[in-house]
Amino acid sequence: MKGSILPNHIPVNKYQFIVPGLPPLTPTTFSGIEEEIQTIDLPDRTKASGGNTSSSEATMMIPMHHSIEIAALEAWFREGQDPVTPTYKKPATLLMESVGLVGPARAYDLIGVWICKRKLPDLEMKNEGEMAEAEYTLYIDQILPA
């Protein structure tokens, strides 16, 4: 493989998730986002493209002690609850940086993003004191390379 991979790779630990109107977020993990084209079953038992993509899902972990970020995410989570506000779906951008280039190497515009689930961390007294993180699950209507 040596010599086959081009220089300036994109490491999995250099990324930003930006939501306009929210403070800068520090997700310690951001799951891979899968996008799939809807299919149609044909009479000959083959499949054809339905033309549209299904909505996608992603999860991110945010440190619980990042109070400003948690407060902003909690407010966003409440926007999707009854009574649902017209602004509960937001645009976002996922930026991936390269090890050798300045600026983002890959960028994706995420359309119609909203928080559908929140999970608070497991707690236990015998733990050595690991950092507590909240998990937020996001639904995404559309993913566009920027």
VMD Tcl script that draws the C-alpha trace (Angstrom):
set ca {
  {0.00 0.00 0.00}
  {2.94 2.30 0.56}
  {3.12 4.76 -2.31}
  {-0.48 4.07 -3.35}
  {-2.09 6.49 -0.90}
  {-1.78 10.14 -1.86}
  {-0.24 12.60 0.66}
  {-2.30 15.01 2.80}
  {-4.78 12.40 3.98}
  {-7.89 13.35 5.95}
  {-7.56 12.09 9.54}
  {-10.71 11.07 11.42}
  {-9.80 13.38 14.34}
  {-9.80 16.71 12.46}
  {-13.36 17.84 11.82}
  {-15.87 20.54 12.66}
  {-19.66 20.41 12.89}
  {-21.04 23.92 12.40}
  {-24.66 24.93 12.95}
  {-25.37 28.62 12.24}
  {-26.90 30.30 15.28}
  {-25.34 27.82 17.73}
  {-22.06 28.35 19.56}
  {-19.02 26.42 18.26}
  {-19.59 22.76 19.12}
  {-16.97 20.29 20.30}
  {-18.23 16.83 19.41}
  {-15.69 14.31 20.69}
  {-17.17 11.77 18.27}
  {-19.38 12.19 15.22}
  {-20.70 9.01 13.64}
  {-20.42 8.23 9.96}
  {-23.39 9.46 7.94}
  {-24.93 7.00 5.53}
  {-27.05 8.16 2.60}
  {-29.00 5.71 0.49}
  {-30.96 6.06 -2.74}
  {-34.50 4.70 -2.43}
  {-35.18 1.73 -4.69}
  {-38.13 0.23 -6.51}
  {-38.67 -3.53 -6.87}
  {-39.36 -4.39 -10.49}
  {-41.53 -7.32 -11.67}
  {-38.42 -9.19 -12.87}
  {-37.15 -9.13 -9.24}
  {-34.43 -6.59 -9.94}
  {-34.18 -3.15 -8.38}
  {-34.22 0.29 -9.94}
  {-33.53 3.74 -8.57}
  {-36.48 5.53 -7.00}
  {-34.67 8.80 -7.66}
  {-34.71 10.15 -4.10}
  {-32.48 9.58 -1.11}
  {-33.76 8.56 2.31}
  {-33.16 10.78 5.31}
  {-29.94 10.06 7.19}
  {-29.01 9.75 10.85}
  {-25.89 10.65 12.82}
  {-24.90 10.71 16.46}
  {-22.48 12.99 18.25}
  {-21.03 13.07 21.74}
  {-20.63 16.39 23.58}
  {-18.77 16.78 26.91}
  {-21.30 17.46 29.69}
  {-19.10 20.16 31.24}
  {-19.31 22.28 28.04}
  {-22.25 24.18 29.53}
  {-22.82 26.68 26.69}
  {-22.88 23.91 24.07}
  {-25.17 21.68 26.14}
  {-27.58 24.59 26.77}
  {-27.71 25.38 23.04}
  {-28.31 21.73 22.13}
  {-31.00 21.41 24.81}
  {-32.79 24.48 23.38}
  {-32.54 22.98 19.88}
  {-33.88 19.63 21.17}
  {-36.88 21.43 22.72}
  {-37.63 23.14 19.37}
  {-38.68 19.74 17.96}
  {-41.06 19.04 20.85}
  {-44.71 20.06 21.06}
  {-45.33 22.80 20.17}
  {-42.82 22.28 17.34}
  {-41.20 25.54 16.26}
  {-40.72 26.37 12.57}
  {-36.93 26.59 13.17}
  {-36.41 23.08 14.59}
  {-34.76 21.97 11.31}
  {-31.48 23.79 10.77}
  {-28.76 23.81 8.12}
  {-25.33 22.58 9.19}
  {-21.90 22.00 7.71}
  {-19.50 19.13 8.33}
  {-15.89 20.07 7.59}
  {-13.05 17.56 7.36}
  {-9.49 18.85 7.43}
  {-6.36 17.46 5.80}
  {-3.04 16.92 7.58}
  {-1.10 19.01 5.09}
  {-3.54 21.49 3.56}
  {-4.86 24.75 4.95}
  {-8.65 24.88 5.16}
  {-11.17 22.07 4.79}
  {-10.31 19.19 2.47}
  {-13.93 18.02 2.32}
  {-17.11 19.85 3.24}
  {-20.71 18.68 3.30}
  {-23.80 20.84 3.63}
  {-26.39 19.10 5.76}
  {-29.95 20.24 5.04}
  {-32.86 19.87 7.46}
  {-30.92 18.77 10.54}
  {-32.75 18.31 13.84}
  {-32.17 16.55 17.15}
  {-34.49 13.56 17.49}
  {-32.93 11.94 20.59}
  {-30.75 12.76 23.56}
  {-29.01 10.21 25.80}
  {-27.43 11.20 29.09}
  {-24.34 9.29 30.24}
  {-24.30 6.21 32.42}
  {-23.09 7.11 35.90}
  {-21.40 4.87 38.47}
  {-19.53 5.57 41.69}
  {-16.77 2.99 41.06}
  {-15.68 4.69 37.82}
  {-12.19 6.23 37.79}
  {-13.57 9.63 36.79}
  {-13.93 9.42 33.01}
  {-15.41 12.45 31.26}
  {-19.22 12.46 31.11}
  {-20.67 13.01 27.63}
  {-24.20 13.47 26.31}
  {-25.17 11.74 23.07}
  {-27.39 13.52 20.56}
  {-28.98 11.76 17.59}
  {-29.58 13.89 14.52}
  {-31.87 13.35 11.54}
  {-30.67 14.86 8.27}
  {-32.94 15.42 5.27}
  {-30.22 15.83 2.66}
  {-26.42 15.74 2.34}
  {-24.73 17.86 -0.34}
  {-21.00 18.00 -1.06}
  {-20.03 21.66 -0.68}
}
mol new
graphics top color blue
foreach p $ca { graphics top sphere $p radius 0.5 }
foreach p [lrange $ca 0 end-1] q [lrange $ca 1 end] { graphics top cylinder $p $q radius 0.2 }
display resetview
